[in-house]
Amino acid sequence: MPKRLQMYEGGGVVVSFDPNVCIHAADCIRGLPTVFDVKLKRWIRPENAPAERVAEQVRRCPSGALQFRMKPGD
């Protein structure tokens, strides 16, 4: 059974994670550890960095498992 898409909202951005697509390259964790921390249950905390910085790191995801959208008005 495929795993469900996970959504994380905060700091003016919504980040989605598709565990079915992730190749575990860990670019997100190395690039922005204040936001991406697999030791935590809620492992993506977009409120811990500026929204544009989060978006920049998400764009670097080699598999496309991470996606983002900016929240309107933020």
QUIGI-V949785 format. One record per residue. N is the residue number from 1. PHI is phi in radians with two decimals (* if undefined). BURIAL is b if it has 16 or more other C-alpha atoms within 10 Angstrom, else e. Layout:
n=N phi=PHI burial=BURIAL
n=N phi=PHI burial=BURIAL
This chain:
n=1 phi=* burial=e
n=2 phi=-1.14 burial=e
n=3 phi=-1.38 burial=e
n=4 phi=-1.46 burial=e
n=5 phi=-1.10 burial=e
n=6 phi=-1.89 burial=e
n=7 phi=-2.09 burial=e
n=8 phi=-2.33 burial=b
n=9 phi=-2.09 burial=b
n=10 phi=2.90 burial=b
n=11 phi=1.10 burial=b
n=12 phi=1.52 burial=b
n=13 phi=-2.48 burial=b
n=14 phi=-2.01 burial=b
n=15 phi=-1.92 burial=b
n=16 phi=-1.94 burial=b
n=17 phi=-2.29 burial=b
n=18 phi=-1.87 burial=b
n=19 phi=-1.14 burial=e
n=20 phi=-1.33 burial=e
n=21 phi=-1.84 burial=e
n=22 phi=-1.02 burial=e
n=23 phi=-1.84 burial=e
n=24 phi=1.02 burial=e
n=25 phi=-1.25 burial=e
n=26 phi=1.18 burial=e
n=27 phi=-1.04 burial=e
n=28 phi=-1.10 burial=b
n=29 phi=-1.17 burial=b
n=30 phi=-1.23 burial=e
n=31 phi=-1.39 burial=e
n=32 phi=-2.61 burial=b
n=33 phi=-1.14 burial=b
n=34 phi=-1.26 burial=e
n=35 phi=-1.79 burial=b
n=36 phi=-1.89 burial=b
n=37 phi=-2.46 burial=b
n=38 phi=-1.20 burial=e
n=39 phi=-1.34 burial=e
n=40 phi=-1.76 burial=e
n=41 phi=-1.07 burial=e
n=42 phi=-1.57 burial=e
n=43 phi=-1.37 burial=e
n=44 phi=-1.98 burial=b
n=45 phi=-2.21 burial=b
n=46 phi=-1.11 burial=b
n=47 phi=-1.23 burial=b
n=48 phi=-1.49 burial=e
n=49 phi=-2.69 burial=b
n=50 phi=-1.01 burial=e
n=51 phi=-0.95 burial=b
n=52 phi=-1.16 burial=e
n=53 phi=-1.20 burial=e
n=54 phi=-1.08 burial=b
n=55 phi=-1.03 burial=b
n=56 phi=-1.03 burial=e
n=57 phi=-1.21 burial=b
n=58 phi=-1.06 burial=b
n=59 phi=-1.05 burial=e
n=60 phi=-1.46 burial=e
n=61 phi=-1.09 burial=b
n=62 phi=-1.20 burial=e
n=63 phi=-1.67 burial=e
n=64 phi=1.45 burial=e
n=65 phi=-1.14 burial=b
n=66 phi=-1.71 burial=b
n=67 phi=-2.36 burial=b
n=68 phi=-2.58 burial=b
n=69 phi=-2.56 burial=e
n=70 phi=-1.36 burial=b
n=71 phi=-1.38 burial=e
n=72 phi=-1.07 burial=e
n=73 phi=1.44 burial=e
n=74 phi=-1.85 burial=e
